[in-house]
Amino acid sequence: MKKRDSILSVLLGLLLTLGLYGAYFFNLVRKELQVLIERQEALESLKFLAVPGTAYLNDLGPFFVLKSAFFYLILLGLILAVVQLFSLCLKRPWHRAAFFLLVIAGLVAFTHTDRIALSFPFVTALSFGAFFFITLNVRIHASWSDVAVILFVGAVLSSSLVLAAGENFFIKTRDRLLFDSRIGNQVVSYYYTYSPLAAAVISPASGIYEGLVFQEGFKSPFHHLGRGLVLSGNPSVKRNADHRVERRDNGHEMVNRYGDRKPLPEVSEEAIREAAQSLFSMNGFKTLNRISLYAFPAGLLMLPFFALRMITKRRKPFLVMSLSIGIGLVIGIGAVSFVGASRTAATDGKVPADLDSALGLAYDLYERRDVPAELVPAIRQFTRSDSTALRYWGAKLLAYAPMDSAHERRLISLLEDPSPNVRYAAGLSLYRLLGKNSFEHLLPLLIKDPNWYVKCILFSAFLRSGTIPHRM
């Protein structure tokens, strides 16, 4: 088979794979959006101030769903594409078929107890099958030593990311590389705009509304069971409830909107919470996404390796590419992880001159959850900085500074900051300082803030206090 034809076959197989996964993830997120709308319609019928609200959700449209589903396509799509390319290194077709079957069996083991059950492994089987037949006569000529080297470098990269996560790598990447650059700020904005809907698939609305439970005969209009789970006996919510408590034989059981059932040993708050969590279960799919996140740099390394091996069989370009990209990524991960490691202190209450030192001070103070009086002027300067990262940390740290009415006024002004990250940080700090007295300032944000993520984070403060905002 000619080299150009081989490359075209591989590209066609990958495009078909990404198309299948894209359609699957789009449908998964679209269904979750419909569930959110139904749930919030039911909650609003109880005069809840639902977050983000049915009007907000109905205005989203398919393009918003597509962008939200893109998160899963980037993570899982990349890793599974690497798996398919890796299969081309195997010599015989039956070796490849056995390899694909093992991967599918692994996915079944991860997701068989999830709400999606076998649908994700089924789509993967279709994808792998199509790729197998399209690339039946294609092979990447790689020796076992080549494969061992690339797997070793990939393992080092993934391990580096796992260790870096303990040093707040992702937060520091956001602070140092994304917040204050034009392109980086667009990436952050993309994440905080579209992630709530994507996250709702595996973690219902970040614990804001984990579900609505209908129990016939329950007298109160509604009761918050904790963790965003609401119980109601109002007949108007029965059709759109996520779960129903029903009598069965001599006991009770929980039935979710998909028809799955769970016996209840007793009708208590704890038993209902445990049953609801069990019936929602997406732990396997969540674990797959977490693994994909840490394997992402290794996947980025392997893609050019496969491309290079299809172009040339020479060993030197492969070694140079593997070592240069691998070492470069490890150094980059390490450099970001050690941002602020110097823990530079402020001088005379002034902000350190360079951003890394200022962030180091912020990380140190936040780790101690304490801002000494002599450093309060520096933190106030943070909140007035041109740097989004410093305004964000300034807003968070004012909650740990000695009490001062000026802090309250400054945080209230930061509720209007152009950055959604600064707004929600200021809102949470205001709640920490004032408790329920902060709600008069936070409630308008739940209604008018344009960012869904800000609404969810601030609503979590209401739930932690045991307060659910609703209309009388």
C-alpha positions as CSV (number, residue, x, y, z in Angstrom):
1,M,0.0,0.0,0.0
2,K,1.4,3.4,-1.0
3,K,2.5,5.7,1.8
4,R,0.0,8.4,0.8
5,D,-2.9,6.0,0.7
6,S,-1.9,4.7,4.1
7,I,-1.9,8.2,5.5
8,L,-5.3,9.0,4.0
9,S,-6.7,5.7,5.4
10,V,-5.5,6.6,8.9
11,L,-6.9,10.2,8.6
12,L,-10.2,8.9,7.4
13,G,-10.4,6.4,10.3
14,L,-9.6,9.1,12.8
15,L,-12.1,11.5,11.4
16,L,-14.8,8.9,11.5
17,T,-13.8,8.1,15.1
18,L,-14.0,11.7,16.2
19,G,-17.3,12.1,14.3
20,L,-18.8,9.2,16.2
21,Y,-17.6,10.3,19.6
22,G,-18.6,13.9,18.8
23,A,-22.1,12.8,18.1
24,Y,-22.2,10.7,21.2
25,F,-21.0,13.4,23.5
26,F,-23.2,16.0,21.9
27,N,-26.2,13.7,22.5
28,L,-25.1,13.0,26.1
29,V,-24.8,16.7,26.9
30,R,-28.0,17.6,25.1
31,K,-30.0,15.0,27.1
32,E,-28.5,16.4,30.3
33,L,-29.6,19.9,29.3
34,Q,-33.1,18.7,28.8
35,V,-33.0,17.1,32.3
36,L,-31.8,20.4,33.8
37,I,-34.6,22.3,32.1
38,E,-37.2,19.8,33.4
39,R,-35.8,19.9,36.9
40,Q,-35.6,23.7,37.0
41,E,-39.2,23.9,35.7
42,A,-40.3,21.7,38.6
43,L,-38.3,23.7,41.1
44,E,-39.6,27.0,39.8
45,S,-43.1,25.7,40.2
46,L,-42.2,25.5,43.9
47,K,-41.2,29.2,43.7
48,F,-37.5,28.4,43.8
49,L,-34.9,30.8,42.5
50,A,-33.5,28.1,40.3
51,V,-29.9,28.4,39.0
52,P,-29.3,29.3,36.3
53,G,-33.0,29.2,35.5
54,T,-35.1,27.8,32.7
55,A,-35.1,31.1,30.7
56,Y,-31.3,31.0,30.8
57,L,-31.2,27.3,29.8
58,N,-33.8,27.6,27.0
59,D,-31.7,30.4,25.4
60,L,-28.5,28.2,25.1
61,G,-29.1,26.5,21.8
62,P,-27.3,23.6,20.1
63,F,-24.1,25.6,19.5
64,F,-23.7,25.9,23.3
65,V,-24.2,22.2,23.7
66,L,-21.7,21.5,21.0
67,K,-19.0,23.6,22.7
68,S,-19.8,21.9,26.1
69,A,-19.5,18.4,24.6
70,F,-16.1,19.5,23.1
71,F,-14.5,19.0,26.6
72,Y,-15.1,15.2,26.4
73,L,-14.0,15.0,22.8
74,I,-10.7,16.7,23.6
75,L,-9.9,14.4,26.6
76,L,-11.3,11.0,25.7
77,G,-11.2,11.5,22.0
78,L,-7.5,12.2,22.0
79,I,-6.7,9.2,24.2
80,L,-8.8,6.8,22.2
81,A,-7.3,8.1,19.0
82,V,-3.9,7.3,20.4
83,V,-5.1,3.8,21.3
84,Q,-6.2,3.3,17.7
85,L,-2.9,4.5,16.3
86,F,-1.0,2.3,18.8
87,S,-2.8,-0.7,17.4
88,L,-1.2,0.0,14.0
89,C,2.2,-1.0,15.6
90,L,1.0,-4.6,16.0
91,K,2.0,-6.9,13.2
92,R,-1.1,-9.1,12.6
93,P,-4.7,-8.1,12.2
94,W,-5.9,-10.6,14.9
95,H,-3.4,-9.0,17.3
96,R,-5.1,-5.7,16.7
97,A,-8.5,-7.2,17.1
98,A,-7.6,-8.8,20.4
99,F,-6.1,-5.5,21.5
100,F,-9.3,-3.6,20.7
101,L,-11.4,-6.2,22.5
102,L,-9.3,-5.8,25.6
103,V,-9.7,-2.0,25.6
104,I,-13.5,-2.3,25.1
105,A,-13.6,-4.9,28.0
106,G,-11.8,-2.3,30.1
107,L,-14.3,0.4,29.3
108,V,-17.2,-2.0,30.1
109,A,-15.6,-2.7,33.5
110,F,-15.4,1.1,34.2
111,T,-18.8,2.1,33.1
112,H,-21.2,-0.9,33.6
113,T,-22.6,0.6,36.8
114,D,-23.0,4.1,35.3
115,R,-26.2,5.7,34.0
116,I,-24.7,5.4,30.5
117,A,-24.2,1.6,31.1
118,L,-22.9,0.0,27.9
119,S,-23.6,2.9,25.5
120,F,-20.1,4.3,25.6
121,P,-18.3,0.9,25.1
122,F,-20.8,0.3,22.3
123,V,-19.9,3.5,20.5
124,T,-16.2,2.7,21.1
125,A,-16.7,-0.7,19.5
126,L,-18.3,0.9,16.4
127,S,-15.4,3.3,16.2
128,F,-12.7,0.7,16.7
129,G,-14.5,-1.6,14.2
130,A,-14.6,1.1,11.5
131,F,-11.0,2.1,12.1
132,F,-9.9,-1.6,12.0
133,F,-11.4,-2.2,8.6
134,I,-10.4,1.1,7.1
135,T,-6.8,0.7,8.1
136,L,-6.7,-3.1,7.7
137,N,-3.7,-3.0,5.3
138,V,-1.9,-0.1,7.2
139,R,1.0,-0.7,9.6
140,I,3.3,1.6,11.5
141,H,6.7,0.0,11.5
142,A,7.9,0.4,15.1
143,S,10.2,-1.9,16.9
144,W,9.5,-3.1,20.5
145,S,12.3,-0.8,21.7
146,D,10.6,2.2,20.0
147,V,7.3,1.3,21.7
148,A,9.1,0.8,25.0
149,V,10.8,4.2,24.8
150,I,7.6,6.1,23.9
151,L,5.6,4.4,26.6
152,F,8.4,5.1,29.2
153,V,8.5,8.8,28.2
154,G,4.7,9.0,28.3
155,A,4.6,7.4,31.8
156,V,7.2,10.0,33.0
157,L,5.0,12.8,31.6
158,S,1.8,11.5,33.2
159,S,3.6,10.9,36.5
160,S,5.0,14.4,36.4
161,L,1.5,15.8,35.9
162,V,0.1,13.7,38.8
163,L,2.9,15.0,41.1
164,A,2.5,18.6,39.8
165,A,-1.2,18.5,40.6
166,G,-0.1,18.2,44.3
167,E,1.6,21.6,43.7
168,N,-1.5,23.2,42.3
169,F,-0.3,22.9,38.7
170,F,-3.6,23.6,37.1
171,I,-4.3,26.6,39.3
172,K,-0.9,28.0,38.6
173,T,-1.2,27.4,34.9
174,R,-4.4,29.4,35.0
175,D,-2.8,32.2,37.1
176,R,0.5,32.5,35.4
177,L,-0.1,31.5,31.7
178,L,-3.8,32.1,31.0
179,F,-5.4,34.8,33.1
180,D,-3.4,37.8,31.8
181,S,-2.9,36.9,28.1
182,R,-5.4,37.6,25.4
183,I,-5.5,34.0,24.1
184,G,-5.2,32.5,27.6
185,N,-8.1,34.6,28.9
186,Q,-10.2,33.4,26.0
187,V,-9.4,29.8,27.1
188,V,-10.3,30.5,30.7
189,S,-13.5,32.3,29.6
190,Y,-14.4,29.3,27.4
191,Y,-13.9,26.9,30.3
192,Y,-16.0,28.9,32.8
193,T,-18.7,29.5,30.3
194,Y,-19.2,26.0,28.9
195,S,-18.0,23.7,31.7
196,P,-21.1,23.8,33.9
197,L,-23.2,22.0,31.4
198,A,-20.4,19.5,30.6
199,A,-19.8,18.9,34.3
200,A,-23.5,18.3,34.9
201,V,-23.2,15.1,33.0
202,I,-20.9,13.5,35.6
203,S,-21.5,15.8,38.6
204,P,-25.0,17.3,38.7
205,A,-24.6,21.0,38.5
206,S,-21.6,20.9,40.8
207,G,-23.8,19.8,43.7
208,I,-26.1,22.8,43.3
209,Y,-29.2,20.6,42.4
210,E,-28.2,17.0,42.6
211,G,-31.9,16.1,42.1
212,L,-35.5,16.6,42.9
213,V,-37.2,13.7,44.8
214,F,-41.0,13.4,44.8
215,Q,-42.7,11.5,47.7
216,E,-46.5,11.4,47.6
217,G,-48.0,12.5,50.9
218,F,-45.0,14.7,51.9
219,K,-46.7,17.7,53.5
220,S,-44.2,20.5,53.3
221,P,-43.8,22.3,49.9
222,F,-40.2,21.2,49.8
223,H,-37.3,20.2,52.1
224,H,-33.6,20.5,51.4
225,L,-31.9,17.1,52.2
226,G,-28.4,18.5,51.7
227,R,-25.9,18.3,48.8
228,G,-28.5,20.0,46.6
229,L,-31.1,17.2,46.9
230,V,-34.7,18.5,47.3
231,L,-37.7,16.5,48.5
232,S,-41.2,17.6,47.7
233,G,-44.7,16.1,47.8
234,N,-46.2,18.7,45.5
235,P,-48.1,16.9,42.6
236,S,-46.9,19.6,40.1
237,V,-43.3,18.2,40.3
238,K,-44.1,14.5,40.0
239,R,-43.6,14.4,36.2
240,N,-40.3,16.2,36.1
241,A,-38.8,14.8,39.3
242,D,-35.4,13.0,39.1
243,H,-36.5,10.4,41.6
244,R,-39.7,9.1,43.1
245,V,-40.2,7.4,46.5
246,E,-42.7,4.6,45.9
247,R,-44.2,1.9,48.1
248,R,-43.3,-1.7,47.1
249,D,-44.5,-4.8,49.0
250,N,-43.8,-4.1,52.6
251,G,-41.3,-1.3,52.1
252,H,-40.2,1.5,49.8
253,E,-37.9,2.0,46.9
254,M,-36.5,4.9,44.9
255,V,-37.2,5.1,41.1
256,N,-35.2,7.5,38.9
257,R,-36.4,9.2,35.7
258,Y,-34.7,6.4,33.7
259,G,-36.7,3.6,35.4
260,D,-33.8,2.3,37.6
261,R,-34.8,1.2,41.1
262,K,-33.1,1.1,44.4
263,P,-34.7,-0.5,47.6
264,L,-34.9,1.9,50.6
265,P,-34.2,0.2,54.0
266,E,-36.1,3.1,55.5
267,V,-37.6,6.4,54.4
268,S,-35.0,8.7,56.0
269,E,-33.0,11.7,54.7
270,E,-29.7,9.6,54.7
271,A,-31.3,6.6,52.9
272,I,-32.8,8.9,50.2
273,R,-29.4,10.7,49.7
274,E,-27.6,7.4,49.4
275,A,-30.1,6.0,47.0
276,A,-30.1,9.1,44.8
277,Q,-26.4,9.1,44.6
278,S,-26.4,5.4,43.6
279,L,-29.0,5.9,41.0
280,F,-27.2,8.8,39.3
281,S,-23.8,7.1,39.4
282,M,-21.3,8.2,36.7
283,N,-18.2,7.4,38.7
284,G,-16.7,5.2,35.9
285,F,-17.1,7.8,33.3
286,K,-15.7,10.4,35.7
287,T,-12.7,8.2,36.4
288,L,-12.0,7.8,32.6
289,N,-12.0,11.6,32.2
290,R,-9.6,12.0,35.2
291,I,-7.2,9.4,33.7
292,S,-7.4,11.1,30.3
293,L,-6.5,14.4,31.9
294,Y,-3.3,13.1,33.3
295,A,-2.5,11.1,30.2
296,F,-3.1,14.2,28.0
297,P,0.6,15.2,27.7
298,A,1.6,11.6,26.9
299,G,-1.0,11.6,24.2
300,L,0.4,14.8,22.7
301,L,3.8,13.2,22.6
302,M,2.6,10.0,21.0
303,L,0.7,11.7,18.1
304,P,3.9,13.1,16.4
305,F,5.6,9.8,17.1
306,F,3.0,7.9,15.1
307,A,3.1,10.6,12.4
308,L,6.9,10.4,12.2
309,R,6.9,6.6,12.0
310,M,4.5,6.7,9.1
311,I,6.8,9.1,7.2
312,T,10.2,7.5,7.9
313,K,11.7,4.4,9.5
314,R,14.9,6.2,10.5
315,R,15.7,5.9,14.2
316,K,17.5,9.2,14.8
317,P,14.5,11.5,14.1
318,F,12.4,9.4,16.4
319,L,14.9,9.6,19.3
320,V,15.4,13.4,18.8
321,M,11.7,14.0,18.7
322,S,10.9,11.8,21.7
323,L,13.5,13.2,24.0
324,S,13.1,16.9,22.9
325,I,9.3,16.9,23.3
326,G,9.3,14.8,26.4
327,I,12.0,16.7,28.2
328,G,10.4,20.0,27.1
329,L,7.0,19.1,28.5
330,V,8.5,17.8,31.8
331,I,10.5,21.0,32.2
332,G,7.3,23.1,31.4
333,I,5.2,21.2,33.9
334,G,8.0,21.6,36.5
335,A,8.5,25.3,35.8
336,V,4.8,26.0,36.2
337,S,4.5,23.9,39.4
338,F,7.3,25.8,41.1
339,V,5.8,29.2,40.4
340,G,5.8,31.1,43.7
341,A,7.9,28.5,45.5
342,S,10.2,31.2,46.7
343,R,7.4,32.6,49.0
344,T,8.7,36.1,48.7
345,A,7.3,38.4,51.4
346,A,5.9,41.9,50.7
347,T,8.1,44.8,51.7
348,D,6.5,47.6,53.8
349,G,3.1,46.3,52.7
350,K,3.8,46.7,49.0
351,V,3.2,44.1,46.3
352,P,6.4,42.3,45.2
353,A,7.6,43.7,41.9
354,D,7.2,40.6,39.7
355,L,4.1,38.5,39.2
356,D,5.7,35.2,40.3
357,S,6.8,36.6,43.6
358,A,3.4,38.2,44.2
359,L,1.7,34.9,43.4
360,G,4.1,33.2,45.8
361,L,3.0,35.5,48.5
362,A,-0.7,34.8,47.7
363,Y,-0.2,31.0,47.7
364,D,1.6,31.2,51.0
365,L,-1.0,33.3,52.7
366,Y,-3.9,31.2,51.4
367,E,-2.2,28.0,52.5
368,R,-2.0,29.5,56.0
369,R,-5.5,31.0,55.8
370,D,-4.2,34.0,57.5
371,V,-3.3,37.6,56.4
372,P,-1.2,39.5,59.0
373,A,-2.1,43.1,59.6
374,E,1.1,44.3,58.1
375,L,0.3,42.6,54.8
376,V,-3.2,43.9,54.4
377,P,-2.0,46.9,52.3
378,A,-0.4,44.5,49.9
379,I,-3.6,42.5,49.6
380,R,-5.6,45.6,48.9
381,Q,-3.2,46.5,46.2
382,F,-3.8,43.0,44.7
383,T,-7.5,43.8,44.4
384,R,-6.7,46.9,42.4
385,S,-4.1,45.3,40.1
386,D,-4.3,45.2,36.3
387,S,-3.6,41.5,36.7
388,T,-6.7,39.3,36.8
389,A,-4.7,36.7,38.8
390,L,-3.8,39.1,41.5
391,R,-7.3,40.6,41.7
392,Y,-8.6,37.0,42.1
393,W,-6.2,36.2,44.9
394,G,-6.8,39.6,46.5
395,A,-10.5,38.9,46.6
396,K,-10.0,35.5,48.2
397,L,-7.4,36.7,50.7
398,L,-9.5,39.6,52.1
399,A,-11.7,36.9,53.8
400,Y,-8.7,36.0,56.0
401,A,-7.6,39.6,56.8
402,P,-8.3,41.3,60.1
403,M,-11.9,42.6,60.2
404,D,-12.3,46.0,58.6
405,S,-15.4,47.5,57.0
406,A,-13.2,48.6,54.1
407,H,-12.8,45.0,53.1
408,E,-16.6,44.6,52.8
409,R,-16.9,47.7,50.6
410,R,-14.0,46.5,48.4
411,L,-15.5,43.0,48.0
412,I,-18.9,44.5,47.0
413,S,-17.2,46.6,44.3
414,L,-15.4,43.5,43.0
415,L,-18.8,41.8,42.5
416,E,-18.9,44.0,39.3
417,D,-15.4,42.9,38.1
418,P,-15.2,42.0,34.4
419,S,-13.6,38.6,35.3
420,P,-16.1,36.0,36.4
421,N,-13.4,34.4,38.5
422,V,-12.9,37.6,40.5
423,R,-16.7,38.0,40.9
424,Y,-17.2,34.6,42.4
425,A,-14.1,34.8,44.6
426,A,-15.3,38.2,45.9
427,G,-18.8,36.7,46.6
428,L,-17.5,33.7,48.6
429,S,-15.2,36.0,50.6
430,L,-18.1,38.3,51.3
431,Y,-20.1,35.3,52.6
432,R,-17.2,34.2,54.8
433,L,-17.0,37.7,56.3
434,L,-20.7,38.5,56.7
435,G,-22.5,35.1,56.6
436,K,-26.2,35.4,55.7
437,N,-25.9,39.2,55.8
438,S,-24.0,38.9,52.5
439,F,-27.0,37.5,50.7
440,E,-28.5,40.9,50.0
441,H,-25.5,41.6,47.8
442,L,-25.2,38.0,46.4
443,L,-28.8,37.5,45.5
444,P,-28.8,40.1,42.6
445,L,-25.8,38.2,41.1
446,L,-27.9,34.9,41.1
447,I,-30.5,36.8,39.0
448,K,-28.5,39.0,36.7
449,D,-24.9,37.6,36.4
450,P,-24.3,36.5,32.8
451,N,-22.0,33.6,33.8
452,W,-23.5,30.3,34.8
453,Y,-20.4,29.3,36.7
454,V,-20.6,32.4,38.9
455,K,-24.3,31.6,39.6
456,C,-23.5,28.0,40.7
457,I,-20.6,28.9,42.9
458,L,-22.5,31.7,44.7
459,F,-25.6,29.5,45.1
460,S,-23.4,27.0,46.9
461,A,-22.9,29.6,49.6
462,F,-26.6,29.7,50.1
463,L,-26.9,25.9,50.4
464,R,-24.0,25.7,52.8
465,S,-25.9,28.1,55.1
466,G,-29.0,26.0,54.8
467,T,-30.8,28.7,52.9
468,I,-32.6,28.1,49.6
469,P,-33.6,31.4,47.9
470,H,-37.2,31.3,46.7
471,R,-40.0,33.6,45.7
472,M,-42.8,34.1,48.2
